[in-house]
Amino acid sequence: MSQRPHHGEAPHGRDHAAALRARIEGGTVRVGIIGLGYVGLPLARAFTEKGIAVLGLDVDAAKVEKLAAGRSYIGHIADEAVQAMRARGFEATADFGRLDEPDAIIICVPTPLTDAREPDLTYIVRSAEAIAARLRPGQLVVLESTTYPGTTRQVVLPLLEGRGLRAGEDFFLAFSPEREDPGNPKFSAPTIPKVVGGLDPASLELASALYDRVVVRVVPVSSPEVAEACKILENTYRAVNIALVNELKVLYDRMGIDVWEVIEAARSKPFGFSAFYPGPGLGGHCIPIDPFYLSWVARRYGMATRFIELAGEINTSMPSYVAGRVADALNDDGKPVKGSRITLLGMAYKKDVDDPRESPGFELMERLRAKGAEVDYNDPHIPALPPMRHYPDLRMSSRDLTPDYLRSRDLLLVVTDHSAYDWPFIAAHASLIVDTRNALRGCGGLGARIVRA
């Protein structure tokens, strides 16, 4: 869809903008957040901490019920934090018929890939349709879900304008990419600068004013497309650099060089180098997915994003590489994979969180089970594996790492290096450990044979 030129606001549009700006500046604005997951719930917390009432909406009735009871379902957000939010004006509901109540609505829903690695905008479309059904003059709508440049204008805008209201005149529309880093105590929503791109000047001004109430700094850009492209760049930068160190890990292993020592040495350079670290595969909702959104849209413009595709190939090959290293380690002990008792340490996609989305642990578990191994897992943050979209049948509970249990296993595979793990204890009681995270550095000689992968 071509960009609709902005012809200026009608008088009533200026009135709507002025009224909303007054509510934002006066602190009486009410915010609606669609999607109360790892992005939406911390954002709701940030607003309530500034005294701004929030109506949280989610299709998951179980989440809504927990929040209504003052309980959290995210590990790094305590129950007490949810209770404090409720005391400051937070309400959770599954009733999307209430979307006419908030003055500003922020969309924080998942944007997965299809099996063909194409964007799946189902949740964005459903959210926009629900908003459109209740949209009233004077509301601001902001999309935060990571997506390809053009989504706000080409997908969300037509849905919102479908009932006759006009963007920039009757309602306002912007894109502001989420920048949550779950489990990182150094950063929370209020401390992270917020990029904002408005569909028109009034939308940019209003969205910037809203976020300015809760974040350390607002970074306005010229359009939603620039803001959308900014988020894709941030995640593609990480994906490409992680692919580089993953490829070097494989090469340096063949050369007998410790890639972790190499990276630590390179970190001593005070300019021109940022450290990235290898692992068993990419996880989380951003890095394994978002770059492919850009690859997909690039094909619509007659381009192939070769760096992105190559990085994707390398990163998605890592579980296969790690499974091979497991087989080699067992073989060196005179054992086949088939029949071996293997435990994966960590099923979260990153350390110290309870988020298993896109975790390489699931693929590793499937690969090892397919080879006939008896596979268990332990994760202090995930007591039971939830059903995953691609792995609906991996239903099991976390095993306790007792000395007897550790001695009974043929191999431990470190997938996620949670801070809660007592690595010297584990190394003292296990016989063989394959370490993909350099978690057991300094634990050599404690009993286990440690193989880095």
HELIX and SHEET records of a PDB file:
HELIX    1   1 PRO A   11  GLY A   26  1                                  16    
HELIX    2   2 GLY A   40  GLU A   49  1                                  10    
HELIX    3   3 ALA A   61  ALA A   68  1                                   8    
HELIX    4   4 ASP A   79  ALA A   87  1                                   9    
HELIX    5   5 PHE A   96  ARG A   98  5                                   3    
HELIX    6   6 THR A  122  ARG A  134  1                                  13    
HELIX    7   7 THR A  151  THR A  151  1                                   1    
HELIX    8   8 THR A  152  VAL A  156  3                                   5    
HELIX    9   9 LEU A  157  LEU A  160  1                                   4    
HELIX   10  10 GLU A  161  ARG A  163  5                                   3    
HELIX   11  11 ALA A  189  THR A  191  5                                   3    
HELIX   12  12 PRO A  201  ASP A  212  1                                  12    
HELIX   13  13 PRO A  224  MET A  255  1                                  32    
HELIX   14  14 VAL A  259  ALA A  266  1                                   8    
HELIX   15  15 ASP A  290  ARG A  300  1                                  11    
HELIX   16  16 ARG A  306  ASP A  332  1                                  27    
HELIX   17  17 PRO A  360  ALA A  370  1                                  11    
HELIX   18  18 PRO A  403  SER A  408  1                                   6    
HELIX   19  19 TRP A  423  HIS A  429  1                                   7    
SHEET    1   A 8 PHE A  90  THR A  93  0                                        
SHEET    2   A 8 VAL A  54  LEU A  57  1                                        
SHEET    3   A 8 VAL A  31  ILE A  34  1                                        
SHEET    4   A 8 ALA A 104  ILE A 107  1                                        
SHEET    5   A 8 LEU A 140  LEU A 143  1                                        
SHEET    6   A 8 PHE A 172  PHE A 175  1                                        
SHEET    7   A 8 LYS A 194  GLY A 198 -1                                        
SHEET    8   A 8 VAL A 218  VAL A 221  1                                        
SHEET    1   B 5 GLU A 374  ASN A 378  0                                        
SHEET    2   B 5 ARG A 341  LEU A 345  1                                        
SHEET    3   B 5 LEU A 411  VAL A 414  1                                        
SHEET    4   B 5 LEU A 432  ASP A 435  1                                        
SHEET    5   B 5 ARG A 449  ARG A 452  1                                        
END                                                                             
